[in-house]
Amino acid sequence: MNQDSTLSSVGTAWPALAASLLDFEAHPGRYPLAAREPRLLFDHGTELLSLASGRAVPGLPQDDTLQAQLRKAARFFVRTAMLRPGADHYTLMGLTMAFEPGVLREAVPSLLEKLKLRDDAYLKRAAVLLFHADPERFVSGAFVKIGFFRAETDLAFHDEVRGDLFAQVATTIDLLRTKYLEAGIRYEGIQRIERFGVPDAALREAVLNALIHRDYAIPAPVQIRVYADRLTIWNPAVLPEGWGLAELLGEHASLPYNPNVANAFFRAGQIEAWGRGIRRIFEACRAAGAPEPRLEASGHELRMQLGYAGAPLGEAGGTRVKTPVKTRVKTPVKTADAILALLREQPGLRLADVAEALGKSTSAVERATRKLREEGRVRYVGPQKGGRWEVLP
């Protein structure tokens, strides 16, 4: 089937595609991405890439508001699922690999032996946690819960992240960045620079620590609570015998509670296995000007609190996906006036960013901007790629 016929046939699938796309944006943690789920979205990856990039897609609903929602959801799916850490170009486009599947099957026993995940004829629990698509079938509580709280007893929304441990780590970090945490925005020339309240290095290390070193004999998930001014990560944990917070925070050797799990992550290049994880979190927060993390250990529980550098999240919490501009237009003004206000405040914005900030379709913003140019209120300066819009006095 050629591309034209594929694009035309997708028009009839848009009701189902739109529903699946919006559901994935609202509840990404329920889908095992490593298994290419939701299958409908992965099967229409080419169309979603076009949608995310602002191109015309046959059969797309004509409602401007719905188009803007679908394009935003498509960008979230591309970033979260198709470009997730560990995804290759075969998985991205649903293609088959160049070698026979049997070659991969033959490599699996060797991999399990090298990672010490076999016990004679049986697999160890670590093998299930690391590589099974649904480890919770065998290990209760082997997943992550994330929630945004307006107050201690006021849960606004939440997600559950499942799958193998590598997928859980990648999905949890990306979900926190794209749905739960907002980034402060600044511009260097025409380049947009995003900075989260929790430094990337600290967030990554904290999530890795919680999943790798937790006690999987306790049937409770890792729980991450996100608030307007902080996030907390709770995990069931057992410190080495005789250890307290002083030993955990000080210089110490690497004594992982789950050595086989830690070894696999070390071999994958995701941790360094020198017992410096907690110290690296503190160093990253200090370097970013964020509050010093708070660590509490009690019985079989370990809780880490990470405060945000800079201003707290707004009233809406983390519901926006990587806010593209510093402020949104909150008063009911005309599209043209809103465009002028944004371009005056941040002169290097692309029209696609303006459209997302205003909740309008890219085509609607382009039409309004074209009219503003005809009226002599704006002009485009520079080459077609790399130039910028300028508001005229």
N, C-alpha and C positions, 0 to 999 in steps of 0.2 A: 504494500500500500504506500503510495507516495505521500509527501507532506501535505499537499493541498487536500487530498481526500481525508487524511487523518484530522486535519484542522476542521474541515467541514463536518465530519462525523461527531466531533466533540461537542458541537453546538447542542445536539439533542441530549447530551449527558450533563449539561450545566446545572440543572436542578440538584442532581445527586452530588456532583462535584462541589457545588457551592455549599451544600449542607455538610459534606465531609470536611471541606476546607475550614469552615467556621468552627466546626466541632474540634478539629485538631488544634486550632489556635486557642480555644477555650480550655481544652483538656489534653495537652500533648503527652502528659506522663502516662496515659492509659494505653499508648500504642508502642509495641515492640519494634523500634525502628530497624534493628538489625535483621528482622524478618521481613523488611519492606512493607510494613503496615503503617498507615492505612493503604492497602493495595491499590485502591482506586486512584489515590493521589500519585503514588509512585508510577502507576501505569500511564498517567497523563503528565509526566514530568516536563516534557517539551512545552506543552501548553501553559503549565504553571510558571515555567521560566519566562515565557513571553508575557504572561500576565504580570509577574513580579517586576519586570523591567519596564512596564508601562506601554508595551506594544499593543496593537489592536489584536483581539482574539475573536474569531467568528463565533456567533451565538451567545456572546456575553450579554447578560441582562443590561438593558439600556438605562436603568435607574442610576443616576450619578452617585447617590449615597451608597447604594449597594456595591457599585463598581469600586468605590474607594475602599470599602470594607474588604472586598474580595482581593484587591491588589495588596492591601496591607497584610491580609492573612496569607497570601501567596508568598510574600517576602519572608514572613515568619517561617513558613514551611520550608522554603529553599534554604534559609540560613540554619534552621534547627534540624531538619531531617536530611536534606540532600547534601548539605555541606558540613555535616556534623563531623567532629574529630573521628578519624578512623574510616570514614566512608571513602571508597575509591571510585574511579570513573566507571567501573563496571556496575557497581551497585547504584550509582547515580542515575544511569540511563537504563538499568535493567538488562545489560548485555551479558553474554556468557564470556567466561575467561578463555584465553587462548590455549590453555592446556586441558588435558582430560581430567574430569573430576576425580578419577581413581588416583591420580598423583597426589591430590590433596588428602584423600582418605588414607593413603599409605603413610603420609607424613604425620597424621594425628597421633598414632601410638608413640612415635619417636618424640613428639612434642610433650606428651604426657609424662614420658619417662624423664626427659630432660628437666621438666619442672617439678619432678618428684610428686606427681599427683595420683600415682597408683599405689595400692597396697596389695601386692600379689595380683589376683585376678579382679580386684575391686577398685573402683574409683574412690578417691577421697572426697570428703565434703567440699573441699576447696575447689576441686575440678568442676563440680556442679555450680558453685557460686560464680566461678570465673567464666564459664563457657556455656552453661545451659540457658536457653532463651527464657525459661520460666523457673528460676531456682526456688521460688516460693512453693512449688509443688513438693519439694523435699526439705526445705529449710524455712520454717514459719517466720514471718517478719522480715524476710530478706528483700526489703524494698525501702523507698524513701517517701516520706510525706512532707509536702511544702505547703504552708499556708500564709496568707497575708492577713494580719490582724490590725484592725483600727484601734482596738484596746485589748486587754488581756482576755476578755470574754466576748469580744466582737469579731468573729471570723468573717472576712469579706469574701474570700474565694480560696480555693486550694487545689492541689494536684497530687497525684501519686505517680512515682517513677518506678518502673519495673524493668526487668530484663537482666542480662548478665552484668556483673559488676563493672566491667569496662563501659558498657552502655549506660549504666546508672550514673557513673561519675560524669561522663560527657554530657548526658541529657540534663542532669541536675544543675551543673554549672551553667550550661547554655540557657536553661529555663529561668534560672535566677537572674541572669544578665538581661534576657530579652523580655521577660514578663513581670518580674517582681521588683527589680532594682532600676532606678532611673539614673541616667548619666547626665552630669553637667556638660554643657556644650560650649566650646569656644572655637574660633576660626583662626587659622594661620594662612593668610591669603585666601584662597578659595577652598582650602582643605579643612574639612570638619574634624575636630578632635573631641573625642568623647572620654570622659573620666568618671568612673563610678565611685560612689561613696566608700565601698569596700574595695581595696586594691585587688586587681586580678590575681596576683601571686598569693595573697592571703586567702582569698576565697577558694582558689584551686587547692591550696594546701589543706585548708580546713575540711573541705569536702572529702578529699582523699584520706585524710586521717580518720574521719568519722566512719567511712565505709571499710577501710582496710583493717583498722584496729579495733572494731567493735566486737562484742561478744555475741556470736550468732547462735549460742545456746539459749539466749533470751528471746522469746518470740515477739519482739516489738521492733517496729521500723525505726530507722534514723528519722528524726523529726526536726524540720527547719522552720522556725517561726520568723516571719519578716514583719517588721514594724516600720513606722514612719521615720524612726531615728536610729534603728539598730536591727540586727538579725541575730538569732540564737540558733545554735546547732546542738541538739541533744542526741547522744548515742549511748546504748548500753555498753559499758566498758569495764575491764578489769585491769588495774594497774599491776605491774610486777610486785611481787611480795616485798613488803617493807617500804614501798614507794608512797610518797605523798605529793602534793603540788610542788614542793620545793625541788624534789628530784626531777619531776616532770619538766619544770621550767628551767632547770639548770642544765649544764653540760652532762650528757650521759651517752652510753653506748646504745646501739640499736637493738631493742629487745621486743620485736613485734609479737602481739598476742596471737596473730594468725600468720606464722612464718611462711607457709606455702602461698597464701594470698599475697603477702608482701613481696615475696620473691618474684612472682609473676609480674607484678606491677613494676618492680625494679628492672626485670629483663625487658619489659616494654618501654623502659626509659621514662616512666612517669614519676618515680620517686628515686631518691639517691641512696637510701638505706644506710644513713650515717647517724640516725637518731636526732636530726636537726629540724624535724618538721614543725614543732611548736615554736622553736626559736625563729624559724623563717617567717612564720605568721606575724610574730611580734615585730621583727625587723621590717617587714613589708608595710605594716601599718604605721610604724614610726617614720619610715621614709616618705610615706604619702601624706603625713600630717593627720592621720586618723587617730581617734582615741585608742589608748592601749587596750587590747583585748582583755576580757575578764574570763577567768577559767575557774570552774567549780567542779570538785570531785566529791561524790558522796555514795558510799556503797558501790553498787554496780552502775552508777550513772556518771557521765561526764558531760558537762555543759559549757560551751564556749559562746561568749557574747562579743560580737563585732559591731562597734559603733561606726557611724558614717563620718567621713571627712566632709566638711562643708555643711551646707544647709540640709535639713531633713527632707524626706520626700513630701510631696504635696498631699492634699486631702485625698486625691484619687489613688494614692499609694503607687503600686507598680503596675497599674493596668495599662499604661502606655508602653509600647514596644520601642525602646531606644529613642526617646524624644528627639526629633530631628532639629528642633530650634530651642532657644533658651526660654521663650515664653509663647503661649498660645493666645490667639485673639479670643477673648472670652465674651465680648459684647456682640450683639447681633448687628454687624455692619455688612455692607455690600462686599461682594467678592473682590471687586477692583480696589476698594479702599483698604481691605484687609491685606491684599497683595502688596500695596504700596507701603503699608505700615511695617510689614515683615521685611521688605527689601531695604527700607530705610534703616531698620534696626540691625540687620545682618546682611550687608551688601553682597555676599558671595554665594547666597543660597541658589540651588538649582530649583527649577520649577517643580520637579517631582517632590522635593522637600517641602516647598510651599504648599503643594496640594495635600500632602499628608498632614501637615500642621493644621490646615483649615478643614480637613475632612472632606475635601472635594476631589473629584476625578482629575487626573492630569490633563485630560482634554479640555475640561471646563476652565482650568487655570490658564492653559495655553491660549484659549479663545479670549479670555479676559485680558491677558497680557498683550496679545496682539492688538486688541482695541486700544489699550493704554498707549502702545507704541504709535498707533495711527493718530492718537490725540496729542502726541508729543509730550507725554507724561513720563515715559521711561525710554531707555535705549539700551541696546546690547553692545557691549564693548569687548573687543578681542576676537580670537578665532572661534569657529563654531564649537570646537571642543576645547574647553579650558577658559572660555570667556566668562563674562558675568553681566547681570542686569544692573542698571544704574537708574535711580530715580532722579528725574530732572527737576530743577527748582521751579 
